Amino acid sequence: MDSSITLVNPGSPTSYFLNAADPKNIIVYAHPSDPLYQIEMEAGQIKIIDAHHPSRVLAIIHHKGLRPDTLSFPARGEKSVISTQKWLKKTKLPDGTVVHVMDTENGSYMWKVHSSFCQKIYQYGDLETEVACCRWQHAHGKPALVLEYGAEPLRDVIIIGYFVQRHKITMEERAIDVFVGPW
């Protein structure tokens, strides 16, 4: 009996860009003619909306001021909210590196900072295989989320995770500005 192995090349990674011409209304797209997500920033909240189905709100980040921000998932039919700290849990790896872990329907994934311009996402416990990364695309002059071919089912939660992280960093920068004041 002859057996053969068929090698299949996985698809190439997909880059998703942010068009932030209006900081209160960000569009996420793979191709400029096909917006995938609309990010609406309103007083006290950030809505992440499926651009193909504008009535489908994937998540809402609720800014709570001095208390931890919360996250809700209207598209899932869930009325409850969860702390962003519980959804994206801060933990340390055995080597002391700080990562943020999110649990999804497809397993647990961790966000790890590699530089001030790059965060990478890995399946929990596997730092060898990158699932996605968020980095500055110098060629386009914009931030990009790059998902490996097999990570497409995670696209929604990666987009949500990115904006949770981005909002947290923005709030920390604002707090420093308020605390330190102008130099």
Residue pairs with C-beta under 8 A, 6 or more apart in sequence:
10 148
10 149
10 150
11 149
12 149
13 146
13 147
13 148
13 149
14 30
14 146
14 147
14 149
14 152
15 30
15 137
15 144
15 145
15 146
16 28
16 29
16 30
16 36
16 144
16 145
16 146
16 147
16 155
16 159
17 28
17 29
17 30
17 137
17 140
17 142
17 143
17 144
18 26
18 27
18 28
18 142
18 143
18 144
19 26
19 27
19 28
19 29
19 32
19 142
20 26
20 142
23 41
24 40
24 41
24 42
25 38
25 39
25 40
25 41
26 38
26 39
26 41
27 35
27 37
27 38
27 39
27 51
28 35
28 36
28 37
28 38
28 39
28 51
28 145
28 159
29 35
29 36
30 36
35 51
36 50
36 51
36 52
37 48
37 49
37 50
37 51
37 58
37 159
38 49
38 51
38 54
39 46
39 47
39 48
39 49
39 163
40 46
40 47
40 49
44 62
44 63
45 60
45 61
45 62
45 63
46 60
46 61
46 63
46 163
46 167
47 57
47 59
47 60
48 57
48 58
48 59
48 60
48 61
48 159
48 160
48 163
49 56
49 57
49 58
50 56
50 57
50 58
50 75
56 75
57 74
57 75
58 73
58 74
58 75
58 156
58 159
58 160
59 71
59 72
59 73
59 74
59 75
59 160
59 163
60 71
60 72
60 74
61 69
61 70
61 71
61 84
61 163
61 164
61 167
62 69
62 70
62 71
62 72
62 81
63 69
63 167
63 171
64 70
68 83
68 84
68 85
69 83
69 84
69 164
69 167
69 168
69 171
70 81
70 82
70 83
70 84
71 81
71 82
71 83
71 84
71 87
71 160
71 164
72 78
72 79
72 80
72 81
72 82
84 164
84 168
87 102
87 103
87 164
88 100
88 101
88 102
88 111
88 161
88 164
88 165
89 100
89 101
89 102
90 98
90 99
90 100
91 98
91 99
91 100
91 101
91 110
92 98
92 99
93 99
93 127
97 112
98 113
99 110
99 111
99 112
100 110
100 111
100 161
100 165
101 108
101 109
101 110
101 111
101 124
102 108
102 109
102 110
102 111
102 157
102 161
104 154
104 157
106 153
106 154
107 123
107 124
108 123
108 124
109 121
109 122
109 123
109 124
109 131
109 154
109 157
110 121
110 122
110 123
110 124
111 119
111 120
111 121
111 161
111 165
112 119
112 120
112 121
112 122
112 127
113 119
114 120
114 133
117 135
117 136
118 133
118 134
118 135
118 136
119 133
119 134
119 135
119 165
120 130
120 132
120 133
120 134
121 130
121 131
121 132
121 133
121 134
121 151
121 158
121 161
122 128
122 129
122 130
122 131
123 129
123 131
130 148
131 147
131 148
131 150
131 151
131 154
132 145
132 146
132 147
132 148
132 151
132 154
132 158
133 145
133 146
134 143
134 144
134 145
134 146
134 162
134 165
135 143
135 144
135 146
136 142
136 143
136 144
137 143
137 144
145 158
145 159
145 162
147 154
147 155
147 158
151 158
